[in-house]
Amino acid sequence: MTRSHITSHVLDAALGKPAEGVPITLDSFAAGEWMPVASALTDADGRASSLGPDALPTGRYRVTFDTAGYFARLGQAAFYPEVSIVFELADEGEHYHIPLLLSPFAYSTYRGS
């Protein structure tokens, strides 16, 4: 099984479990505007391992997580309706993993492996 160049993992810190069914979009920035590249839903383990192609050129990218939709399905009010993370893909040979630790009123992220 091949893995996308960019992957993600979303964990619900308030529930202490993976966040299943979170819609994620991947966009690239070119010529002064964001262009869609791919989209995915997190699986039962909170992972999106098919987020885009297996190779992307260097450049600026954005992953956006639809947190409003996720929390609405749980019947939970949330402060952030979406989380957008902009990053630079600087090495075409490296894998880029963008994790998200989520709760209704906070989130954090880092460069994963």
C-alpha positions as CSV (number, residue, x, y, z in Angstrom):
1,M,0.0,0.0,0.0
2,T,1.4,3.4,-0.9
3,R,1.0,6.3,1.4
4,S,0.1,9.9,0.4
5,H,2.9,12.5,0.5
6,I,0.8,14.3,3.1
7,T,-1.1,12.4,5.9
8,S,-2.9,13.4,9.1
9,H,-4.1,12.0,12.4
10,V,-6.8,13.7,14.4
11,L,-7.2,12.9,18.1
12,D,-10.1,14.1,20.2
13,A,-8.4,15.1,23.5
14,A,-11.8,15.7,25.3
15,L,-13.0,12.2,24.6
16,G,-9.5,10.6,24.7
17,K,-10.0,8.8,21.4
18,P,-9.4,9.1,17.7
19,A,-11.7,11.6,15.9
20,E,-13.4,9.6,13.2
21,G,-15.2,11.2,10.2
22,V,-13.4,14.6,10.2
23,P,-13.5,16.0,6.7
24,I,-10.0,17.3,5.6
25,T,-9.1,19.3,2.5
26,L,-5.7,19.8,1.1
27,D,-4.9,23.0,-1.0
28,S,-1.8,24.3,-2.7
29,F,-0.9,28.0,-3.0
30,A,0.0,29.1,-6.5
31,A,-0.3,32.3,-8.5
32,G,-1.7,34.1,-5.4
33,E,-4.6,31.8,-4.7
34,W,-5.4,28.5,-3.0
35,M,-6.2,25.6,-5.3
36,P,-7.8,22.3,-4.2
37,V,-5.6,19.3,-4.3
38,A,-7.5,16.6,-2.4
39,S,-9.9,15.7,0.4
40,A,-10.4,12.9,2.8
41,L,-12.3,11.7,5.9
42,T,-10.5,10.4,8.9
43,D,-11.0,6.7,9.5
44,A,-11.9,4.9,12.7
45,D,-8.4,5.5,14.0
46,G,-8.6,9.2,13.2
47,R,-6.2,8.9,10.3
48,A,-6.2,10.3,6.8
49,S,-3.6,8.3,5.0
50,S,-5.0,9.0,1.5
51,L,-4.8,12.8,1.6
52,G,-3.6,13.6,-1.8
53,P,-1.2,12.1,-4.3
54,D,1.9,10.1,-3.4
55,A,4.2,13.0,-4.7
56,L,3.8,16.7,-4.6
57,P,6.1,19.5,-5.7
58,T,7.7,21.9,-3.1
59,G,5.5,24.8,-2.2
60,R,3.0,26.2,0.3
61,Y,0.1,23.9,1.3
62,R,-2.9,24.1,3.6
63,V,-4.8,21.4,5.4
64,T,-8.3,22.4,6.7
65,F,-10.2,20.3,9.2
66,D,-14.0,20.7,9.3
67,T,-14.3,20.7,13.1
68,A,-17.8,22.1,13.1
69,G,-19.1,19.1,11.3
70,Y,-17.3,16.7,13.5
71,F,-18.5,18.3,16.8
72,A,-22.1,18.8,15.4
73,R,-22.3,15.0,14.9
74,L,-21.3,14.6,18.5
75,G,-23.9,17.1,19.7
76,Q,-21.1,19.2,21.1
77,A,-20.8,23.0,20.8
78,A,-17.4,24.1,19.6
79,F,-15.5,27.4,19.4
80,Y,-13.5,26.8,16.2
81,P,-15.6,25.8,13.2
82,E,-12.5,24.9,11.3
83,V,-8.8,24.5,11.8
84,S,-6.5,25.5,8.9
85,I,-2.8,24.7,9.0
86,V,-0.5,26.3,6.4
87,F,3.0,24.8,5.9
88,E,5.9,24.7,3.5
89,L,6.7,21.5,1.7
90,A,10.4,22.0,1.3
91,D,11.6,18.5,0.4
92,E,9.9,16.5,-2.3
93,G,11.5,13.3,-0.9
94,E,10.2,13.6,2.6
95,H,6.8,12.4,4.0
96,Y,4.8,15.2,5.7
97,H,2.5,14.2,8.5
98,I,0.2,16.9,10.0
99,P,-1.4,15.7,13.3
100,L,-4.2,17.6,15.1
101,L,-5.0,17.3,18.8
102,L,-8.6,18.6,19.1
103,S,-11.1,19.6,21.7
104,P,-14.2,21.8,21.5
105,F,-12.3,24.9,22.7
106,A,-8.7,24.3,21.8
107,Y,-6.4,22.6,19.4
108,S,-2.7,22.0,18.8
109,T,-0.5,20.6,16.0
110,Y,3.1,19.8,15.2
111,R,5.2,18.4,12.4
112,G,4.7,14.6,12.8
113,S,6.7,11.7,11.4
